[in-house]
Amino acid sequence: MRKARTKYISHLSSRFKRDTREIDFAALKRIIAPHSFEANMANTKSAKKSILVYERNSARNKHFRTAMRTSVKKFLAVLETTSDPDEARAALRDAQRVINRTVSKGIIKKQTSARKVSRLQKHFNAKFGQAAKPG
């Protein structure tokens, strides 16, 4: 039976004491995010560049995706607290703008955007009904 590959590593996680001790690499991969350990050990220059591009795009996508989720949560919070349809409609409009912006950036698909906007509109209509339509 082969012995697991090990190496002496110090203070990697709060789970391990700060002294130097022998740690199994399999346990290490579970502690540290996989994309920051051995997964990013590229061999060629183009592979190294593609990893950098991937990390840059992931960070940008995460920003817009988080902004979209936050705007949806803000709309739902306004919908629960207010009885004014104009205020809720303004929050709905803001959420729709943010969702459509994420589509234009290519972060979510067009149909996903349509589904999200439709569900938000459904929540709005359920609370305020047909009387709240502008016009």
For each residue, the residues with C-beta under 8 A, 3 or more apart:
1:
2:
3: 6
4: 24 25 26
5: 24 25
6: 3 22 23 24 25
7: 22 23 25
8: 20 21 22 23
9: 12 20 23 28
10: 18 19 20
11: 16 18
12: 9 16 23 28 31 32
13: 16 31 32
14:
15: 31
16: 11 12 13 21 23
17: 21
18: 10 11
19: 10
20: 8 9 10
21: 8 16 17
22: 6 7 8
23: 6 7 8 9 12 16 27 28
24: 4 5 6 27 28
25: 4 5 6 7 28 29
26: 4 29 30
27: 23 24 30 31
28: 9 12 23 24 25 31 32 37
29: 25 26 32 34 37 38
30: 26 27
31: 12 13 15 27 28
32: 12 13 28 29 36 37
33: 36 37
34: 29 37 38 39
35: 39 40 55
36: 32 33 39 40
37: 28 29 32 33 34 40
38: 29 34 41
39: 34 35 36
40: 35 36 37 51
41: 38
42: 47 48 50 51
43: 47
44: 47 48
45: 48 49
46: 49 50
47: 42 43 44 50 51
48: 42 44 45 51 52
49: 45 46 52 53
50: 42 46 47 53 54
51: 40 42 47 48 54 55
52: 48 49 55 56
53: 49 50 56 57
54: 50 51 57 58
55: 35 51 52 58 59
56: 52 53 59 60
57: 53 54 60 61
58: 54 55 61 62
59: 55 56 62 63
60: 56 57 63 64 105
61: 57 58 64 65 105 107
62: 58 59 65 66
63: 59 60 66 67
64: 60 61 67 68 101 102 105 107
65: 61 62 68 69 102 107 108
66: 62 63 69 70
67: 63 64 70 71 98 102
68: 64 65 71 72 98 99 101 102 107 108
69: 65 66 72 73
70: 66 67 73 74
71: 67 68 74 75 94 95 98 99
72: 68 69 75 76 95 99 116 120
73: 69 70 76 77
74: 70 71 77 78 91 94 95
75: 71 72 78 79 88 91 92 94 95 120
76: 72 73 79 80 123
77: 73 74 80 81
78: 74 75 81 82 87 88 91
79: 75 76 82 88 91 123 124 127
80: 76 77
81: 77 78
82: 78 79 87 88
83:
84: 87 88
85: 88 89 128 132
86: 89 90
87: 78 82 84 90 91
88: 75 78 79 82 84 85 91 92 124 127 128 132
89: 85 86 92 93 124 132 134
90: 86 87 93 94
91: 74 75 78 79 87 88 94 95
92: 75 88 89 95 96 120 121 124
93: 89 90 96 97
94: 71 74 75 90 91 97 98
95: 71 72 74 75 91 92 98 99 117 120
96: 92 93 99 100 117 120
97: 93 94 100 101
98: 67 68 71 94 95 101 102
99: 68 71 72 95 96 102 103 108 113 116 117
100: 96 97 103 104 113 117
101: 64 68 97 98 104 105
102: 64 65 67 68 98 99 105 107 108 113
103: 99 100 106 107 108 109 110 112 113
104: 100 101
105: 60 61 64 101 102
106: 103
107: 61 64 65 68 102 103
108: 65 68 99 102 103 112 113
109: 103 112 113
110: 103 113 114
111: 114 115
112: 103 108 109 115 116
113: 99 100 102 103 108 109 110 116 117
114: 110 111 117 118
115: 111 112 118 119
116: 72 99 112 113 119 120
117: 95 96 99 100 113 114 120 121
118: 114 115 121 122
119: 115 116 122 123
120: 72 75 92 95 96 116 117 123 124
121: 92 117 118 124 125
122: 118 119 125 126
123: 76 79 119 120 126 127
124: 79 88 89 92 120 121 127 128 132
125: 121 122 128 129 130 132
126: 122 123 129
127: 79 88 123 124
128: 85 88 124 125 131 132
129: 125 126 132
130: 125 133
131: 128
132: 85 88 89 124 125 128 129
133: 130
134: 89
135:
